[in-house]
């Protein structure tokens, strides 16, 4: 039944040193598990005696058992079968290997060595447990000394989404540590997850048991932050304080499983061309060799790849949540600006930085948003009275190819369903033409010119000041005046910032304010909590199908000049949510086969009206207009081609 395949590292007990048990990794019927060094509960030697007498033990004496909560004084085999069947459907950590024995908690059943039942084609020993602390039902391993351990199932990070798996949370210290376990594979860390059966979501713990990955720009107490840079990771010690957005998730019961890859210092990078320190994660969709988009690349790849992962936390300054959400076909939100303080979080440009989620299930999405944004997130009983579209396809309009034609059909079908659901007729919005008509000074140029350098100026001037300069100074002090390596993209962007006079930052902030004032005065006023619908309108746009092969060599990087629809939200500080709709076929040059990639739509609401979109998506889910995308090769599932 057992094969111990890995024993955790210990400190050699020479003078003044302490032996530290950090746990073991073992195989149970071919599935890898990690057992932490500290037991969940102790003092159950009599339970071990009962269970071991009826079961095979491992070479280290551990017996796998299942704890079941029960208040009955007798064993009802039919009810017990139903409980065990429910376990197998609800959980991926529990398996029939844990049916060596069933231990009842909260029951008066008197069990001894000869108390057994036939269950699932096997003989199962029965026992009861008495403990001053509640033992959650689910899978456990018990030792000869009566120590009860909660096993973590180990999954391979085959798509390279994580930078650092996390081990058990030390509640007494409020800290995490790197996971001291691994799995077979090439450059494939193991990610440890606990049984879902241990957790029950409540009003105070709405995220209990939700497996969560965190973009590696948020500090987590007890572990290092890399910001996507090897030198940065090596230079600074483990953090002492957890970033506020992350801490709120932890306090609500979220289970952190690891830190996830970011493009370097959250600057936009493309696979092959730009990622040097770390390899870009893989996009599971289509042929498996499409770019993941950035900078929340790890969160996008992970939530698109792994059904065992429930929620990921990303950040969005110029599209870093929305891009990965679009190409991985998952839900994602850039919230209204300043909806949650970004303490202990690496900044790109504080005027633009936001924290949001990438997720498959809209119900978890809303629950996490309520936790992280707290009272800043408000909900309203009615939908907005107006529906508008930006650059949406027209019925019957020619498409550049069959992929675009299929994507356009999906978008138009969704729009028709949304119009019927809301009982509204959409109208096109040409905000660039409106600007030309109402701009405060006739001498001002078109938006494409006015805002062409606004974004690169803001991110380069702010990040050189807030991140690069202190990082370089600290590194030089330790390394005899040397500079650290930095990827080409942030280097080019920082150099652009250095080339500008300090006054250009003020110009960029002024231009951003001009756009925000225009947007709120002439397009979409800021949210009004006195109304029943907050936002005067919902605005839809789409980025289409993004085909970008990761084996394509690109030109040298440049500052991110330009302005498009996706930047409305960053300058107007409004919420912009990605909603997956379907898939469009394309002919892959990688597989020489027809594959499919996700099609999504973005929905914009007024500043402060994020709750309007969250509520709408949940209602659309109930109505069957949107669905829960699956992990895998497509949003309807399927094995990832390379894993």
C-alpha positions as CSV (number, residue, x, y, z in Angstrom):
1,X,0.0,0.0,0.0
2,X,2.8,2.5,0.9
3,X,6.1,3.4,-0.5
4,X,8.0,6.2,1.2
5,X,9.8,7.9,-1.6
6,X,11.3,11.0,0.0
7,X,12.3,12.0,3.5
8,X,12.4,15.7,4.3
9,X,15.7,17.5,4.8
10,X,16.9,17.7,8.4
11,X,19.6,19.8,10.1
12,X,22.6,17.5,11.0
13,X,22.8,17.4,14.8
14,X,26.2,18.8,15.4
15,X,27.1,21.0,18.3
16,X,24.4,23.7,18.9
17,X,22.2,22.5,16.0
18,X,18.7,21.1,16.1
19,X,17.2,18.3,14.2
20,X,14.1,19.7,12.4
21,X,11.4,17.3,11.1
22,X,9.9,19.0,8.1
23,X,7.8,16.1,7.1
24,X,7.8,13.2,4.6
25,X,6.6,12.5,1.1
26,X,5.0,9.1,0.5
27,X,3.1,7.3,-2.2
28,X,-0.3,5.7,-1.4
29,X,-1.4,3.5,-4.2
30,X,0.4,5.5,-6.7
31,X,-0.7,9.0,-5.5
32,X,1.9,11.2,-3.9
33,X,1.2,12.9,-0.5
34,X,3.1,15.2,1.8
35,X,2.8,14.8,5.5
36,X,4.0,17.8,7.6
37,X,6.4,17.3,10.5
38,X,3.7,18.4,13.1
39,X,0.6,16.3,13.6
40,X,-2.8,17.8,13.4
41,X,-3.9,16.0,16.6
42,X,-2.2,13.7,19.1
43,X,-3.1,11.2,21.8
44,X,-5.0,8.6,19.8
45,X,-2.9,5.5,20.4
46,X,-6.0,3.3,21.1
47,X,-7.4,4.3,17.7
48,X,-4.1,3.2,16.0
49,X,-4.3,-0.2,17.8
50,X,-7.8,-0.8,16.5
51,X,-7.0,0.3,13.0
52,X,-3.7,-1.4,12.7
53,X,-5.1,-4.7,13.8
54,X,-7.3,-4.8,10.7
55,X,-5.1,-3.0,8.2
56,X,-1.8,-3.2,6.5
57,X,0.7,-0.7,7.8
58,X,3.5,1.0,6.0
59,X,7.2,0.5,6.6
60,X,7.0,3.5,8.9
61,X,3.9,2.3,10.7
62,X,1.4,4.8,9.3
63,X,-2.2,3.7,8.7
64,X,-4.6,5.6,6.4
65,X,-8.0,6.2,7.9
66,X,-11.2,8.2,7.3
67,X,-12.8,10.3,10.0
68,X,-16.6,10.6,9.7
69,X,-18.8,12.9,11.8
70,X,-21.8,11.0,13.2
71,X,-24.3,11.4,16.1
72,X,-25.8,7.9,15.6
73,X,-25.3,5.1,18.1
74,X,-25.4,2.5,15.4
75,X,-23.8,2.0,12.0
76,X,-26.2,2.4,9.1
77,X,-24.4,0.8,6.2
78,X,-26.6,2.5,3.6
79,X,-26.0,6.0,5.1
80,X,-22.3,5.2,5.4
81,X,-22.0,4.2,1.8
82,X,-23.7,7.5,0.8
83,X,-21.2,9.4,2.9
84,X,-18.3,7.7,1.3
85,X,-19.7,8.1,-2.2
86,X,-20.1,11.9,-1.5
87,X,-16.5,12.1,-0.3
88,X,-15.2,10.6,-3.5
89,X,-17.3,13.1,-5.6
90,X,-16.4,16.1,-3.5
91,X,-12.7,15.6,-2.9
92,X,-9.5,14.8,-4.8
93,X,-7.4,14.1,-1.7
94,X,-9.5,11.4,-0.2
95,X,-9.5,8.0,-2.0
96,X,-10.4,4.5,-1.2
97,X,-6.9,3.9,0.1
98,X,-8.1,5.7,3.2
99,X,-10.8,3.0,3.9
100,X,-8.4,0.9,6.0
101,X,-10.6,2.1,8.8
102,X,-13.4,4.5,9.5
103,X,-13.2,6.5,12.7
104,X,-16.4,8.1,14.0
105,X,-16.4,11.3,15.8
106,X,-19.4,12.5,17.9
107,X,-20.9,9.0,18.2
108,X,-21.4,6.5,21.0
109,X,-20.5,3.5,18.9
110,X,-18.4,1.1,20.9
111,X,-15.7,-0.2,18.6
112,X,-13.0,-2.8,19.3
113,X,-10.7,-4.9,17.2
114,X,-13.5,-7.2,16.0
115,X,-15.8,-4.4,14.9
116,X,-15.7,-4.4,11.1
117,X,-18.1,-3.8,8.2
118,X,-18.0,-4.7,4.5
119,X,-17.8,-1.5,2.5
120,X,-16.7,-0.8,-1.1
121,X,-15.8,-4.5,-1.7
122,X,-13.5,-4.5,1.3
123,X,-13.4,-5.1,5.1
124,X,-13.2,-1.8,7.0
125,X,-12.4,-1.5,10.7
126,X,-14.5,0.8,12.8
127,X,-13.4,2.9,15.7
128,X,-14.5,6.1,17.6
129,X,-12.4,9.1,18.5
130,X,-12.5,11.2,21.6
131,X,-10.8,14.5,21.4
132,X,-11.0,17.9,23.1
133,X,-10.6,19.5,19.7
134,X,-12.8,19.0,16.7
135,X,-11.3,16.7,14.1
136,X,-12.7,17.6,10.7
137,X,-14.0,14.7,8.7
138,X,-11.9,13.4,5.8
139,X,-8.6,11.5,5.2
140,X,-5.9,11.1,7.8
141,X,-2.8,9.0,8.5
142,X,-2.3,7.8,12.1
143,X,1.0,6.8,13.6
144,X,1.8,4.1,16.2
145,X,2.1,6.9,18.9
146,X,-1.4,8.1,18.1
147,X,-0.5,11.2,16.1
148,X,-3.0,12.1,13.5
149,X,-1.7,13.7,10.3
150,X,-3.6,15.5,7.5
151,X,-2.2,14.5,4.2
152,X,-1.5,17.0,1.4
153,X,-1.9,15.6,-2.1
154,X,1.0,16.6,-4.3
155,X,0.2,17.8,-7.8
156,X,2.9,18.5,-10.4
157,X,3.0,22.1,-11.7
158,X,3.6,20.8,-15.3
159,X,2.6,24.2,-16.9
160,X,5.2,26.1,-14.8
161,X,2.7,28.5,-13.3
162,X,4.2,28.7,-9.8
163,X,7.4,30.2,-8.5
164,X,7.2,28.8,-5.0
165,X,4.9,26.1,-3.5
166,X,3.8,26.9,0.0
167,X,3.8,24.5,2.9
168,X,1.5,24.4,5.9
169,X,0.4,27.7,7.5
170,X,1.8,28.3,11.0
171,X,-1.2,29.9,12.7
172,X,0.7,30.7,15.8
173,X,3.2,32.8,13.9
174,X,0.9,33.9,11.0
175,X,3.5,32.7,8.5
176,X,4.1,30.3,5.7
177,X,7.2,28.5,4.5
178,X,8.3,27.0,1.3
179,X,7.0,23.5,0.7
180,X,9.8,21.0,1.6
181,X,8.6,18.4,-0.9
182,X,8.8,17.7,-4.6
183,X,7.4,15.4,-7.3
184,X,9.1,13.6,-10.3
185,X,9.4,15.7,-13.4
186,X,11.7,18.1,-15.2
187,X,11.5,21.6,-13.6
188,X,8.2,20.5,-12.1
189,X,7.6,21.6,-8.5
190,X,4.9,19.9,-6.4
191,X,1.9,21.8,-5.2
192,X,0.4,20.5,-2.0
193,X,-3.4,20.7,-1.4
194,X,-5.5,19.7,1.6
195,X,-8.7,17.8,1.5
196,X,-11.8,19.9,0.7
197,X,-13.7,17.7,3.3
198,X,-12.0,19.5,6.1
199,X,-13.7,22.8,5.4
200,X,-17.2,24.3,5.7
201,X,-17.9,27.7,4.3
202,X,-19.6,30.0,6.8
203,X,-20.5,33.7,7.0
204,X,-17.3,34.4,8.8
205,X,-15.2,32.0,6.6
206,X,-16.7,32.4,3.1
207,X,-13.5,31.2,1.5
208,X,-12.9,28.2,3.8
209,X,-10.9,25.6,1.9
210,X,-10.7,27.7,-1.3
211,X,-7.3,26.8,-2.8
212,X,-5.6,30.0,-3.8
213,X,-2.5,31.0,-5.7
214,X,-0.9,34.4,-5.3
215,X,1.0,36.4,-7.9
216,X,4.6,36.8,-6.7
217,X,4.5,40.6,-6.3
218,X,2.4,40.3,-3.0
219,X,4.4,39.7,0.1
220,X,3.5,36.7,2.2
221,X,5.0,36.5,5.7
222,X,7.6,33.8,6.1
223,X,8.6,33.5,2.4
224,X,10.6,35.6,-0.1
225,X,9.1,37.8,-2.9
226,X,10.8,37.6,-6.3
227,X,8.9,40.1,-8.4
228,X,10.0,37.8,-11.3
229,X,13.7,38.6,-10.8
230,X,16.3,36.1,-9.5
231,X,18.6,38.8,-8.0
232,X,15.7,40.4,-6.2
233,X,14.6,37.1,-4.7
234,X,18.1,36.3,-3.5
235,X,18.8,39.8,-2.1
236,X,16.0,40.2,0.3
237,X,15.0,37.9,3.3
238,X,11.6,36.3,3.8
239,X,9.0,39.0,4.4
240,X,7.6,39.7,7.9
241,X,4.3,41.1,6.9
242,X,1.6,39.7,4.5
243,X,0.1,42.1,1.9
244,X,-3.3,43.4,2.9
245,X,-5.2,41.9,-0.1
246,X,-3.7,38.5,0.7
247,X,-4.3,38.7,4.4
248,X,-7.9,39.4,3.9
249,X,-8.2,36.2,1.9
250,X,-6.4,34.2,4.5
251,X,-8.6,35.6,7.3
252,X,-11.7,34.5,5.3
253,X,-10.4,30.9,5.2
254,X,-8.6,30.8,1.8
255,X,-5.9,28.1,1.6
256,X,-2.7,29.5,0.0
257,X,-1.0,26.8,-2.1
258,X,1.8,28.8,-3.7
259,X,3.2,32.0,-5.2
260,X,2.7,32.3,-8.9
261,X,4.9,33.6,-11.8
262,X,4.8,37.2,-12.8
263,X,6.6,38.8,-15.8
264,X,9.5,40.8,-14.4
265,X,8.5,43.6,-12.1
266,X,5.0,43.2,-13.5
267,X,6.0,44.7,-16.9
268,X,4.4,43.2,-20.0
269,X,6.7,40.4,-21.5
270,X,6.3,37.9,-24.3
271,X,7.5,34.3,-24.2
272,X,10.8,33.5,-25.9
273,X,11.6,37.2,-26.6
274,X,11.5,38.7,-23.2
275,X,11.5,36.1,-20.3
276,X,15.1,35.6,-19.3
277,X,15.3,35.0,-15.5
278,X,12.3,32.7,-15.4
279,X,10.5,30.7,-18.1
280,X,7.1,32.0,-19.0
281,X,4.3,29.6,-17.9
282,X,2.5,27.6,-20.6
283,X,-1.0,28.5,-21.8
284,X,-3.0,25.2,-21.7
285,X,-5.5,26.2,-24.4
286,X,-5.3,25.2,-28.0
287,X,-2.0,23.8,-29.1
288,X,-0.4,24.6,-25.7
289,X,2.2,27.0,-27.2
290,X,0.3,30.2,-27.2
291,X,1.5,33.1,-25.1
292,X,-0.1,33.3,-21.6
293,X,-0.2,37.2,-21.8
294,X,1.2,39.1,-18.8
295,X,2.0,40.1,-16.2
296,X,-0.3,37.8,-14.2
297,X,0.9,35.0,-16.3
298,X,1.2,32.4,-13.6
299,X,-2.3,33.0,-12.2
300,X,-3.8,32.8,-15.7
301,X,-1.9,29.6,-16.6
302,X,-2.7,28.0,-13.3
303,X,-6.4,28.7,-13.2
304,X,-6.7,27.6,-16.9
305,X,-4.7,24.4,-16.3
306,X,-5.5,22.9,-13.0
307,X,-9.0,21.8,-11.8
308,X,-7.6,21.4,-8.3
309,X,-6.9,25.2,-8.1
310,X,-9.9,27.4,-7.3
311,X,-8.8,31.0,-7.2
312,X,-5.8,33.1,-8.2
313,X,-4.9,36.7,-7.1
314,X,-3.3,38.9,-9.8
315,X,-2.8,42.6,-10.4
316,X,-3.8,44.8,-13.3
317,X,-2.0,48.1,-14.1
318,X,-2.3,48.1,-17.9
319,X,-4.1,44.8,-18.6
320,X,-2.2,42.3,-16.5
321,X,-5.3,40.5,-15.3
322,X,-7.5,41.0,-18.4
323,X,-5.0,39.8,-20.9
324,X,-4.3,36.4,-19.2
325,X,-8.0,36.0,-18.5
326,X,-8.9,36.5,-22.2
327,X,-6.3,34.1,-23.6
328,X,-6.9,31.4,-21.0
329,X,-10.7,31.8,-21.2
330,X,-11.5,32.5,-17.5
331,X,-13.2,35.2,-15.6
332,X,-11.0,38.1,-14.5
333,X,-11.5,41.6,-13.1
334,X,-9.7,44.9,-13.0
335,X,-11.6,46.7,-10.2
336,X,-12.2,50.3,-9.7
337,X,-9.0,52.0,-8.7
338,X,-8.2,52.1,-5.0
339,X,-10.8,49.5,-4.1
340,X,-8.3,47.8,-1.8
341,X,-5.0,49.3,-0.3
342,X,-2.0,47.6,-1.9
343,X,0.2,47.6,1.2
344,X,3.3,45.3,1.0
345,X,2.8,44.9,-2.8
346,X,5.3,45.8,-5.5
347,X,4.1,48.9,-7.3
348,X,4.3,49.5,-11.1
349,X,2.4,52.8,-11.0
350,X,0.4,53.6,-7.9
351,X,-1.9,55.8,-10.0
352,X,-2.9,52.8,-12.0
353,X,-2.2,49.6,-9.9
354,X,-5.2,47.4,-8.9
355,X,-5.7,43.9,-7.3
356,X,-8.1,41.5,-8.8
357,X,-8.8,37.8,-9.5
358,X,-8.6,35.2,-12.2
359,X,-11.1,32.4,-11.6
360,X,-13.3,29.8,-13.3
361,X,-16.4,29.9,-11.0
362,X,-18.2,33.2,-10.7
363,X,-19.6,32.3,-7.3
364,X,-16.1,32.0,-5.9
365,X,-15.2,35.2,-7.8
366,X,-17.9,37.2,-6.0
367,X,-17.2,35.7,-2.6
368,X,-13.5,36.5,-2.9
369,X,-14.3,40.0,-4.1
370,X,-16.6,40.7,-1.1
371,X,-13.8,39.6,1.2
372,X,-10.9,41.5,-0.4
373,X,-12.8,44.8,-1.2
374,X,-14.9,44.7,2.0
375,X,-17.3,47.7,2.2
376,X,-15.8,49.3,-0.9
377,X,-17.8,46.8,-2.9
378,X,-21.5,47.6,-3.1
379,X,-24.4,45.8,-4.7
380,X,-27.6,47.2,-6.3
381,X,-31.1,45.7,-6.9
382,X,-31.5,46.9,-10.5
383,X,-29.4,46.7,-13.7
384,X,-28.3,49.9,-15.5
385,X,-30.8,51.5,-17.9
386,X,-28.4,51.6,-20.8
387,X,-26.3,49.1,-22.8
388,X,-23.5,50.2,-25.1
389,X,-20.8,48.6,-27.3
390,X,-17.4,49.8,-28.4
391,X,-16.1,48.6,-31.8
392,X,-18.3,45.5,-31.7
393,X,-18.7,43.4,-34.8
394,X,-21.7,44.2,-37.0
395,X,-24.1,41.5,-38.3
396,X,-23.1,40.4,-41.7
397,X,-19.8,42.3,-41.7
398,X,-16.9,40.7,-43.5
399,X,-14.2,39.0,-41.3
400,X,-10.5,38.7,-42.0
401,X,-10.6,34.9,-41.6
402,X,-12.8,32.1,-40.4
403,X,-11.4,32.4,-36.8
404,X,-12.6,36.0,-36.6
405,X,-15.9,35.2,-38.2
406,X,-16.6,32.5,-35.6
407,X,-15.5,34.8,-32.8
408,X,-17.8,37.6,-34.1
409,X,-20.7,35.2,-34.2
410,X,-20.1,34.2,-30.6
411,X,-20.0,37.9,-29.6
412,X,-23.1,38.8,-31.4
413,X,-25.0,35.8,-30.0
414,X,-24.0,36.9,-26.5
415,X,-25.1,40.5,-27.2
416,X,-28.5,39.3,-28.4
417,X,-29.0,37.1,-25.3
418,X,-27.9,40.0,-23.0
419,X,-30.2,42.4,-24.7
420,X,-33.1,40.0,-24.2
421,X,-32.1,39.3,-20.6
422,X,-31.8,43.0,-19.7
423,X,-34.7,44.0,-21.9
424,X,-32.4,46.7,-23.4
425,X,-31.4,47.5,-26.9
426,X,-27.6,48.2,-27.2
427,X,-26.2,51.2,-29.0
428,X,-22.7,51.8,-30.3
429,X,-20.4,54.2,-28.4
430,X,-17.7,56.2,-30.3
431,X,-16.0,57.8,-27.4
432,X,-13.0,59.0,-29.5
433,X,-15.3,61.0,-31.8
434,X,-17.2,62.3,-28.7
435,X,-13.9,63.6,-27.3
436,X,-13.2,65.5,-30.4
437,X,-16.6,67.2,-30.1
438,X,-16.5,68.1,-26.4
439,X,-12.8,68.3,-25.4
440,X,-12.2,71.1,-22.9
441,X,-9.7,72.9,-25.2
442,X,-10.1,72.8,-29.0
443,X,-6.3,72.8,-29.3
444,X,-6.0,69.4,-27.6
445,X,-5.1,66.5,-29.9
446,X,-7.1,63.3,-30.5
447,X,-7.0,60.8,-27.6
448,X,-4.7,58.5,-29.6
449,X,-2.1,61.4,-29.5
450,X,-2.9,62.8,-26.1
451,X,-2.6,59.5,-24.3
452,X,0.1,57.9,-26.5
453,X,2.9,58.3,-24.0
454,X,0.8,58.6,-20.8
455,X,1.0,54.9,-19.8
456,X,4.7,54.3,-20.5
457,X,5.6,57.6,-18.7
458,X,3.6,56.7,-15.6
459,X,4.9,53.2,-15.2
460,X,8.5,54.1,-16.0
461,X,8.9,57.2,-13.9
462,X,7.1,55.6,-10.9
463,X,8.8,52.2,-11.0
464,X,12.3,53.6,-11.4
465,X,11.7,55.7,-8.3
466,X,9.8,53.2,-6.2
467,X,11.4,49.9,-7.2
468,X,14.5,50.1,-9.3
469,X,16.5,52.8,-7.4
470,X,16.2,51.2,-4.0
471,X,16.8,47.7,-5.5
472,X,19.9,48.8,-7.3
473,X,21.3,50.7,-4.2
474,X,20.7,47.7,-1.9
475,X,22.3,45.3,-4.5
476,X,25.3,47.5,-5.0
477,X,25.9,47.7,-1.2
478,X,26.1,43.9,-0.9
479,X,27.9,43.1,-4.2
480,X,30.8,45.6,-4.3
481,X,29.0,48.1,-6.5
482,X,27.7,45.6,-9.1
483,X,24.3,45.9,-10.8
484,X,21.8,43.0,-10.8
485,X,20.6,41.4,-14.0
486,X,17.2,42.7,-15.2
487,X,15.2,41.5,-18.2
488,X,15.2,43.6,-21.4
489,X,11.6,44.9,-21.1
490,X,11.9,46.6,-17.7
491,X,15.4,47.8,-18.6
492,X,14.0,49.5,-21.8
493,X,11.1,51.0,-20.0
494,X,13.2,52.3,-17.1
495,X,15.6,53.8,-19.6
496,X,12.7,55.6,-21.3
497,X,11.7,57.0,-17.9
498,X,15.3,58.2,-17.3
499,X,15.2,60.0,-20.7
500,X,12.3,62.2,-19.6
501,X,12.5,65.2,-17.4
502,X,10.8,65.0,-14.1
503,X,8.0,67.3,-15.3
504,X,6.8,64.6,-17.7
505,X,5.3,62.7,-14.8
506,X,3.1,65.6,-14.0
507,X,2.1,65.9,-17.7
508,X,1.1,62.2,-17.7
509,X,-0.9,62.6,-14.5
510,X,-2.6,65.7,-16.0
511,X,-3.5,63.9,-19.2
512,X,-4.9,60.9,-17.3
513,X,-7.0,63.3,-15.3
514,X,-8.2,65.0,-18.5
515,X,-9.5,61.6,-19.8
516,X,-11.1,60.7,-16.5
517,X,-12.9,64.0,-16.3
518,X,-14.1,63.6,-19.9
519,X,-15.3,60.1,-19.3
520,X,-17.2,60.9,-16.1
521,X,-18.7,64.1,-17.6
522,X,-19.7,63.0,-21.0
523,X,-19.7,59.1,-21.1
524,X,-20.3,57.4,-17.8
525,X,-20.6,59.4,-14.5
526,X,-19.0,57.9,-11.4
527,X,-21.2,55.5,-9.5
528,X,-24.2,56.9,-7.6
529,X,-25.0,54.9,-4.5
530,X,-28.3,56.8,-4.2
531,X,-29.7,55.1,-7.3
532,X,-31.0,51.5,-7.6
533,X,-28.4,50.6,-10.3
534,X,-25.3,52.7,-9.5
535,X,-24.0,52.8,-13.1
536,X,-25.8,54.7,-15.9
537,X,-24.7,52.1,-18.4
538,X,-22.9,48.9,-19.1
539,X,-20.3,49.1,-21.9
540,X,-19.1,46.0,-23.9
541,X,-15.9,45.6,-26.0
542,X,-13.8,42.6,-27.0
543,X,-10.2,42.0,-27.8
544,X,-11.1,39.1,-30.2
545,X,-9.1,35.9,-30.4
546,X,-5.5,36.3,-29.5
547,X,-3.2,34.0,-31.6
548,X,0.4,34.6,-30.5
549,X,2.8,31.7,-30.8
550,X,5.5,31.5,-28.1
551,X,8.2,30.3,-30.5
552,X,8.1,33.5,-32.5
553,X,11.0,35.8,-32.3
554,X,10.1,39.4,-32.0
555,X,11.8,42.8,-32.4
556,X,13.7,44.3,-29.5
557,X,11.3,45.7,-26.8
558,X,10.1,49.3,-26.8
559,X,8.1,51.4,-24.3
560,X,4.4,50.5,-24.5
561,X,3.2,53.5,-26.5
562,X,-0.3,53.8,-27.8
563,X,-3.9,53.9,-26.6
564,X,-6.8,51.5,-27.1
565,X,-10.1,50.4,-25.6
566,X,-8.5,48.3,-23.0
567,X,-6.9,51.4,-21.5
568,X,-10.2,53.1,-20.8
569,X,-10.4,51.5,-17.4
570,X,-6.8,52.3,-16.4
571,X,-7.2,56.1,-17.0
572,X,-10.9,56.4,-16.0
573,X,-10.4,54.2,-12.9
574,X,-13.5,52.1,-13.8
575,X,-14.1,48.4,-13.4
576,X,-13.4,46.2,-16.5
577,X,-14.3,42.5,-16.2
578,X,-13.5,39.7,-18.6
579,X,-16.3,37.2,-19.3
580,X,-15.5,34.0,-21.2
581,X,-18.1,33.2,-23.9
582,X,-16.9,30.3,-26.1
583,X,-14.1,29.1,-28.4
584,X,-13.1,29.8,-32.0
585,X,-11.2,27.4,-34.3
586,X,-7.8,28.2,-35.8
587,X,-5.2,26.2,-37.8
588,X,-2.2,25.7,-35.5
589,X,1.2,25.9,-37.0
590,X,2.5,23.9,-34.0
591,X,0.3,20.8,-34.3
592,X,-0.7,21.1,-37.9
593,X,-4.2,20.6,-36.7
594,X,-7.4,22.6,-36.1
595,X,-7.4,23.8,-32.5
596,X,-9.7,26.2,-30.6
597,X,-8.9,29.3,-28.5
598,X,-11.2,31.2,-26.1
599,X,-13.4,34.1,-27.0
600,X,-14.4,36.6,-24.3
601,X,-16.1,39.9,-23.8
602,X,-15.1,42.8,-21.5
603,X,-17.8,44.6,-19.5
604,X,-17.2,48.1,-18.2
605,X,-19.3,49.9,-15.5
606,X,-19.0,53.3,-13.8
607,X,-16.3,53.8,-11.2
608,X,-17.3,52.3,-7.9
609,X,-20.0,50.0,-9.5
610,X,-18.0,46.8,-9.5
611,X,-20.9,45.0,-7.7
612,X,-23.2,45.7,-10.6
613,X,-21.0,43.4,-12.9
614,X,-20.5,40.7,-10.2
615,X,-24.3,40.5,-9.7
616,X,-25.0,40.5,-13.4
617,X,-22.5,37.6,-14.1
618,X,-24.1,35.5,-11.3
619,X,-27.6,36.1,-12.9
620,X,-26.3,35.3,-16.3
621,X,-24.8,32.1,-14.9
622,X,-28.2,31.1,-13.4
623,X,-29.9,31.9,-16.8
624,X,-27.4,29.7,-18.7
625,X,-26.1,32.7,-20.8
626,X,-22.6,32.2,-19.4
627,X,-21.0,29.1,-18.0
628,X,-18.2,27.9,-15.8
629,X,-15.2,27.2,-18.0
630,X,-13.2,24.0,-17.3
631,X,-9.5,23.6,-16.9
632,X,-7.7,21.9,-19.8
633,X,-7.0,22.2,-23.5
634,X,-10.3,24.0,-24.1
635,X,-12.8,25.8,-21.9
636,X,-15.0,22.7,-22.2
637,X,-12.2,20.6,-20.8
638,X,-9.9,18.0,-22.5
639,X,-6.4,16.8,-21.7
640,X,-3.7,19.4,-22.1
641,X,-1.5,18.4,-25.1
642,X,1.8,18.7,-23.2
643,X,1.9,18.3,-19.5
